[in-house]
Amino acid sequence: MCGGVGCSANSLPSLLIDASKHSNVSYISNTAPNSWVDDYNSWGDNSTRCCRLHNSNVSDFCESTNSNPDCTHCQIYNTTYSIVKTEEFYEPYLKYFLSDLPNAQCSKAGGPSYGPYVHLDYSHDTKLPIKASSFNTYHTVLKNSHDFISALKNARILADSMTEGINSDNKGDDPRVEVYPYSIFYVFYEQYLTIWKDTVVNLVIALSAIFVVTFIF
């Protein structure tokens, strides 16, 4: 799910970046997608003031604005791969990241940007608590109905491709991941994706009803 160096070519951010290179077809803007995984890895870096604990107590998070000398780095960062260590990825540091507020000392804190969009559920699986999350990117400028409909249609095609790509990297008992696109205008324009089919079906039903009534009476 990350998009940095060493991440899978089938990861969601990587696939979004590839799609943005063909924006005339995908209608995805040529901008880097917002990935909470990448920002979380940066947040855990020991060279920042982001992830710190009081007296190395994992239950006592130290905010980046706290200048208490007892605040020490979390030691969860793998400097070789520039990522948060796998065994430390979830509890409790992910919750700290999703509630931390960004400031001058720590710009990668994920509270406002990702807190509402990463759903954690520890009731059934404490090792893999992430049940749903969102990644944000942008459409190119859409000027007319054709652009809006095409953007929606290609977003669904891209989401299906991402679903297959991500799940192809799953191993063993990994749960199947489902990717679906959403933008505020999709709700209105999705009716136009099947408008011809719906029109034909309605006409056939209406003409059949007229024929039956006429034939009987």
RAZITA-V197590 format. One record per pair of residues at least 24 apart in sequence whose C-alpha atoms are under 10 Angstrom apart, sorted by the first residue. I is the first residue (numbers start at 1). J is the second residue. D is the distance in Angstrom with one decimal. If there is no record, write none. Layout:
I;J;D  I;J;D
This chain:
1;35;8.0  1;36;8.9  1;37;6.6  1;38;8.5  1;135;9.5  1;166;8.3  2;35;6.8  2;36;8.2  2;37;5.4  2;38;5.6  2;39;9.2  2;40;9.8  2;41;9.1  2;83;9.7  3;32;9.4  3;33;8.9  3;34;9.6  3;35;7.5  3;37;8.2  3;38;6.7  4;35;9.7  4;37;9.4  4;38;6.7  4;41;9.7  4;82;9.2  4;83;9.4  5;81;8.5  5;82;8.6  5;83;9.9  6;81;7.7  6;82;9.3  6;83;9.8  7;38;10.0  7;81;10.0  8;165;9.9  8;166;8.9  8;169;8.3  9;165;8.8  9;166;9.3  9;169;9.8  10;161;9.6  10;162;7.4  10;163;9.4  10;164;8.9  10;165;5.2  10;166;5.6  10;167;8.8  10;168;8.2  10;169;7.5  11;162;7.9  11;163;9.8  11;165;7.5  11;166;5.9  11;167;9.6  11;169;8.7  12;135;8.2  12;159;9.3  12;161;9.9  12;162;6.4  12;163;8.7  12;165;8.4  12;166;7.1  12;179;8.9  13;37;9.7  13;38;9.4  13;135;7.8  13;136;9.3  13;137;9.2  13;162;9.7  14;162;9.8  15;158;8.6  15;159;9.7  15;161;8.8  15;162;6.8  15;165;8.6  15;166;9.4  16;135;9.6  16;136;9.6  16;137;7.9  16;158;8.5  16;159;9.6  16;162;8.6  17;137;9.4  19;155;9.9  19;158;8.0  20;137;9.4  20;138;9.2  20;139;9.0  20;140;9.2  23;139;8.4  23;140;7.1  23;151;9.9  24;140;8.5  24;151;9.9  25;150;8.6  25;151;8.5  25;154;7.7  26;139;8.6  26;140;8.9  26;150;8.4  26;151;6.8  26;152;9.4  26;153;9.1  26;154;5.7  26;155;7.1  26;157;9.1  26;158;7.8  27;138;8.6  27;139;5.5  27;140;5.3  27;141;8.2  27;142;8.3  27;147;8.2  27;148;9.2  27;150;7.9  27;151;5.5  27;152;8.9  27;153;9.9  27;154;7.5  27;155;8.1  28;137;7.5  28;138;5.9  28;139;4.5  28;140;5.6  28;141;9.3  28;151;8.0  28;154;9.2  28;155;8.4  29;137;7.5  29;138;5.3  29;139;4.9  29;140;4.6  29;141;8.2  30;137;9.1  30;138;8.2  30;139;8.7  30;140;8.0  31;137;7.3  31;138;7.4  31;139;9.4  31;140;9.7  32;136;9.2  32;137;7.2  32;138;9.0  33;135;6.9  33;136;5.6  33;137;4.6  33;138;7.8  34;113;8.9  34;114;9.3  34;134;9.1  34;135;5.8  34;136;5.1  34;137;6.5  34;138;9.8  35;113;9.8  35;114;8.9  35;134;8.4  35;135;5.7  35;136;7.4  35;137;9.3  36;97;9.5  36;98;9.0  36;108;9.3  36;109;9.7  36;110;7.2  36;113;8.2  36;114;6.4  36;115;9.4  36;117;9.4  36;118;8.6  36;133;8.9  36;134;8.6  36;135;7.4  36;136;9.5  37;83;9.2  37;84;9.4  37;89;9.9  37;94;9.8  37;110;9.9  37;114;9.8  37;135;9.6  38;82;9.9  38;83;8.3  38;84;9.7  38;108;9.4  39;83;9.9  39;97;9.2  39;107;9.3  39;108;5.7  39;109;7.7  39;110;7.4  39;114;9.7  40;83;8.4  40;84;7.7  40;89;9.1  40;93;9.4  40;94;7.7  40;97;6.8  40;98;8.7  40;108;7.2  40;109;7.7  40;110;7.4  40;114;10.0  41;76;9.5  41;77;7.7  41;78;9.3  41;82;7.1  41;83;4.9  41;84;5.2  41;85;9.0  41;89;9.1  41;97;9.9  41;108;9.1  42;77;9.0  42;82;8.0  42;83;7.4  42;84;8.3  42;106;9.8  42;107;9.6  42;108;6.7  42;109;9.1  43;77;9.2  43;83;9.5  43;84;8.8  43;97;7.4  43;100;9.9  43;106;7.6  43;107;8.3  43;108;5.4  43;109;6.4  43;110;8.5  44;73;8.7  44;74;7.5  44;75;8.1  44;76;6.4  44;77;5.7  44;78;9.0  44;82;9.3  44;83;7.7  44;84;6.0  44;85;9.2  44;89;9.5  44;93;8.6  44;94;9.6  44;97;8.6  44;108;9.2  44;109;9.7  45;73;8.7  45;74;8.9  45;75;8.4  45;76;7.9  45;77;5.5  45;78;8.2  45;79;8.0  45;82;7.7  45;83;7.8  45;84;7.6  46;72;9.4  46;73;6.0  46;74;7.4  46;75;6.8  46;76;8.1  46;77;6.6  46;78;9.3  46;79;8.7  47;73;8.7  47;77;9.7  48;73;8.6  48;105;7.7  48;106;6.9  48;107;9.5  48;108;9.5  49;73;7.6  49;74;10.0  49;104;9.9  49;105;6.1  49;106;6.1  49;107;9.6  50;74;9.0  50;96;9.8  50;97;8.5  50;100;8.5  50;101;9.7  50;102;8.9  50;103;9.7  50;105;7.4  50;106;5.3  50;107;8.3  50;108;7.7  50;109;7.0  51;75;8.5  51;76;8.6  51;77;9.7  51;93;8.0  51;96;8.1  51;97;7.8  51;100;9.3  51;106;9.0  51;109;9.0  52;76;9.9  52;93;9.8  52;96;9.8  58;91;9.5  58;92;7.4  58;93;8.3  59;92;7.7  59;93;9.5  59;96;10.0  60;96;9.9  61;92;9.4  61;93;8.7  61;96;7.2  61;100;9.6  62;96;9.4  62;100;9.8  63;96;9.2  63;100;7.3  63;101;8.4  63;102;9.9  63;105;9.8  63;106;9.2  63;109;9.9  64;100;8.6  64;101;8.7  64;102;8.5  64;103;7.9  64;104;9.0  64;105;6.1  64;106;6.2  64;107;9.8  64;109;9.1  65;101;9.7  65;102;9.6  65;103;7.9  65;104;8.7  65;105;6.8  65;106;8.4  66;105;9.9  87;127;9.2  89;127;9.4  89;128;9.7  90;120;9.6  90;126;8.4  90;127;7.2  90;128;7.6  90;129;7.6  90;130;8.8  91;122;9.4  91;126;7.9  91;127;8.2  91;128;9.6  91;129;8.9  94;118;9.9  94;120;9.4  95;120;8.6  128;174;9.6  128;175;9.8  131;177;9.6  132;177;9.2  132;178;9.4  132;179;9.8  133;179;9.8  134;179;9.2  134;180;9.6  134;181;9.4  134;182;9.7  135;181;9.7  136;181;9.8  136;182;9.7  136;183;10.0  138;183;9.4  139;183;9.3  145;189;8.3  145;192;9.6  146;189;9.9  146;192;10.0  148;185;7.8  148;186;8.2  148;188;9.9  148;189;7.1  148;190;9.6  149;185;9.4  149;186;8.3  149;188;9.7  149;189;6.1  149;190;7.4  149;191;9.4  149;192;7.1  149;193;7.2  150;189;9.7  150;193;9.2  151;186;9.0  151;189;9.8  152;181;8.4  152;182;8.7  152;183;8.5  152;185;8.6  152;186;6.3  152;187;9.7  152;189;7.6  152;190;7.3  152;193;8.8  153;186;9.5  153;189;9.6  153;190;8.4  153;192;10.0  153;193;7.5  154;181;9.9  155;180;8.5  155;181;6.2  155;182;8.5  155;183;9.7  155;186;9.8  156;180;7.0  156;181;6.3  156;182;9.1  157;181;9.5
